[in-house]
Amino acid sequence: MRSVGRRTSIEIETTGPFAYAIPQMSLKKQTWGEAAATGTYDRLPISDLLLDSANPRLAEYGITDSASQFDLLKTLWVEMAVEEVAASIAHSGFFEHEPLFVEKTSSGKYVVIEGNRRLAAVKLLVDADLRNKLRATDLPRITQEQAAALADLPVIVTSRREVWRYLGFKHVNGPATWGSYAKAQYIAFVHNNYHVPLEDIAAQIGDYNATVERMYRGLMIVEQAEEARVFNRADVSKSRFHFNYIYTGMDYPGIRRFLSLGNKAASSSRPVPVSKVKNLGELLTWLYGSKKRSKKSLIKSQNPDLRDLDSVLLTDDGVKALRDGLPLSVARDISLGDERIFKQSLREAKLAMQRALGTMTTGYEPSETENLVLAQDLESLARDLVDGMVQKKNKGERVARKTARINA
């Protein structure tokens, strides 16, 4: 392998990989594992370093393989607190003992597998035009000497296949944890491309096997819907894709019933039966909305809306209400039925009255007559409710006695 630039050796001060180190010079060629252990890194000019469109963190913001480098930089700047990293580098420099992990591309450039925020920070610090385009005008200014020191950066040239265990340990349950969507992207990439069993991935990254299976299944449900063209992540009505809606909801009884999800679907790349793919498209539209069809997500807040949606999907009447375009709250009432709504309303009213009574001494101001009128309205409603219930009860008892006499 040819040299890819200056090489810096780091003499390890403590044992173990990725330990703290002190720069020294060497030209010894090594694998990425040896480089990490001995601290010997290549250096590459930042013009040869590319941000990674396959970064699991970026997927929830609609980033695809076709995203430009500027799109990637903009997303990192807006969503990933790059300004904090830039401030640290401007003050202390780029830490030589934390190299970027890069993979060579067919174009001869190198895509950064690990360290995208740091690369984004450096690019913004040294390029005034980029700062102006992103309106990143509050970043610290660096001197020409500092910019020259950032012209090339320490790297370990490797591949995704070679470092998946390290990335999983660091970002799934390690010191720089990803969100559930990024974790699912990583798990699916390793399982589908390198054919590593899910239980082995769980063991390597130190997570529960059931958690890894759920993350994988959630992402496969989404990808199955996209392949069937009943859903598109780029079309969601919200500013980002909230993977936790499907990742959490797929184990709820109503959603499982609606999609006919079986227990054997955990490791399947096609968890939803073909006969339920249309239902899958409907569910994801209710969860995420559709900009093209001017449909908003029914989930304003995961709690309680996701549970409410699940309860609606347990009944055919509730599903029909959603298909008719009724609001989630109305569909929920329809799915509950009048008897359950009546009982639930009584319980909620009782709790509310108890709270009001408990705070009356300190919360009621006698000069505010509006509150007294409201309480009197409640008293009148309570009397009407009790009278109606008593009349219905008495009528039922008379009918029961009459029926008993006839049958005697």
FENSUL-V93587 format. One record per residue. N is the residue number from 0. RES is the residue in one letter. SS is DSSP state (~ for helix, > for strand, _ for the rest). Layout:
N:RES:SS
N:RES:SS
//
This chain:
0:M:_
1:R:_
2:S:_
3:V:_
4:G:_
5:R:_
6:R:>
7:T:>
8:S:>
9:I:>
10:E:>
11:I:>
12:E:_
13:T:_
14:T:_
15:G:_
16:P:_
17:F:_
18:A:_
19:Y:_
20:A:>
21:I:>
22:P:>
23:Q:>
24:M:>
25:S:_
26:L:_
27:K:_
28:K:_
29:Q:_
30:T:_
31:W:~
32:G:~
33:E:~
34:A:~
35:A:~
36:A:~
37:T:~
38:G:_
39:T:>
40:Y:>
41:D:>
42:R:>
43:L:>
44:P:>
45:I:~
46:S:~
47:D:~
48:L:>
49:L:>
50:L:_
51:D:_
52:S:_
53:A:_
54:N:_
55:P:~
56:R:~
57:L:~
58:A:~
59:E:~
60:Y:~
61:G:_
62:I:_
63:T:_
64:D:_
65:S:_
66:A:_
67:S:_
68:Q:~
69:F:~
70:D:~
71:L:~
72:L:~
73:K:~
74:T:~
75:L:~
76:W:~
77:V:~
78:E:~
79:M:_
80:A:_
81:V:~
82:E:~
83:E:~
84:V:~
85:A:~
86:A:~
87:S:~
88:I:~
89:A:~
90:H:~
91:S:~
92:G:_
93:F:_
94:F:_
95:E:_
96:H:_
97:E:_
98:P:_
99:L:>
100:F:>
101:V:>
102:E:>
103:K:>
104:T:_
105:S:_
106:S:_
107:G:_
108:K:_
109:Y:>
110:V:>
111:V:>
112:I:>
113:E:>
114:G:_
115:N:~
116:R:~
117:R:~
118:L:~
119:A:~
120:A:~
121:V:~
122:K:~
123:L:~
124:L:~
125:V:~
126:D:_
127:A:~
128:D:~
129:L:~
130:R:~
131:N:~
132:K:~
133:L:~
134:R:_
135:A:_
136:T:_
137:D:_
138:L:_
139:P:_
140:R:_
141:I:_
142:T:_
143:Q:~
144:E:~
145:Q:~
146:A:~
147:A:~
148:A:~
149:L:_
150:A:_
151:D:>
152:L:>
153:P:>
154:V:>
155:I:>
156:V:>
157:T:_
158:S:_
159:R:~
160:R:~
161:E:~
162:V:~
163:W:~
164:R:~
165:Y:~
166:L:~
167:G:~
168:F:~
169:K:~
170:H:~
171:V:~
172:N:_
173:G:_
174:P:_
175:A:_
176:T:_
177:W:_
178:G:_
179:S:~
180:Y:~
181:A:~
182:K:~
183:A:~
184:Q:~
185:Y:~
186:I:~
187:A:~
188:F:~
189:V:~
190:H:~
191:N:~
192:N:~
193:Y:~
194:H:_
195:V:_
196:P:_
197:L:~
198:E:~
199:D:~
200:I:~
201:A:~
202:A:~
203:Q:~
204:I:~
205:G:_
206:D:_
207:Y:_
208:N:~
209:A:~
210:T:~
211:V:~
212:E:~
213:R:~
214:M:~
215:Y:~
216:R:~
217:G:~
218:L:~
219:M:~
220:I:~
221:V:~
222:E:~
223:Q:~
224:A:~
225:E:~
226:E:~
227:A:_
228:R:_
229:V:_
230:F:_
231:N:_
232:R:~
233:A:~
234:D:~
235:V:_
236:S:_
237:K:_
238:S:_
239:R:_
240:F:_
241:H:_
242:F:~
243:N:~
244:Y:~
245:I:~
246:Y:~
247:T:~
248:G:~
249:M:_
250:D:_
251:Y:_
252:P:~
253:G:~
254:I:~
255:R:~
256:R:~
257:F:~
258:L:~
259:S:_
260:L:_
261:G:_
262:N:~
263:K:~
264:A:~
265:A:_
266:S:_
267:S:_
268:S:_
269:R:_
270:P:_
271:V:_
272:P:_
273:V:~
274:S:~
275:K:~
276:V:~
277:K:~
278:N:~
279:L:~
280:G:~
281:E:~
282:L:~
283:L:~
284:T:~
285:W:~
286:L:~
287:Y:~
288:G:_
289:S:>
290:K:_
291:K:_
292:R:_
293:S:_
294:K:>
295:K:_
296:S:_
297:L:_
298:I:_
299:K:_
300:S:_
301:Q:~
302:N:~
303:P:~
304:D:~
305:L:~
306:R:~
307:D:~
308:L:~
309:D:~
310:S:~
311:V:~
312:L:_
313:L:_
314:T:_
315:D:~
316:D:~
317:G:~
318:V:~
319:K:~
320:A:~
321:L:~
322:R:~
323:D:_
324:G:_
325:L:_
326:P:_
327:L:~
328:S:~
329:V:~
330:A:~
331:R:~
332:D:~
333:I:~
334:S:~
335:L:~
336:G:_
337:D:~
338:E:~
339:R:~
340:I:~
341:F:~
342:K:~
343:Q:~
344:S:~
345:L:~
346:R:~
347:E:~
348:A:~
349:K:~
350:L:~
351:A:~
352:M:~
353:Q:~
354:R:~
355:A:~
356:L:~
357:G:~
358:T:~
359:M:~
360:T:~
361:T:~
362:G:~
363:Y:_
364:E:_
365:P:_
366:S:_
367:E:_
368:T:~
369:E:~
370:N:~
371:L:~
372:V:~
373:L:~
374:A:~
375:Q:~
376:D:~
377:L:~
378:E:~
379:S:~
380:L:~
381:A:~
382:R:~
383:D:~
384:L:~
385:V:~
386:D:~
387:G:~
388:M:~
389:V:~
390:Q:~
391:K:~
392:K:~
393:N:~
394:K:~
395:G:~
396:E:~
397:R:~
398:V:~
399:A:~
400:R:~
401:K:~
402:T:~
403:A:~
404:R:~
405:I:~
406:N:~
407:A:_
//
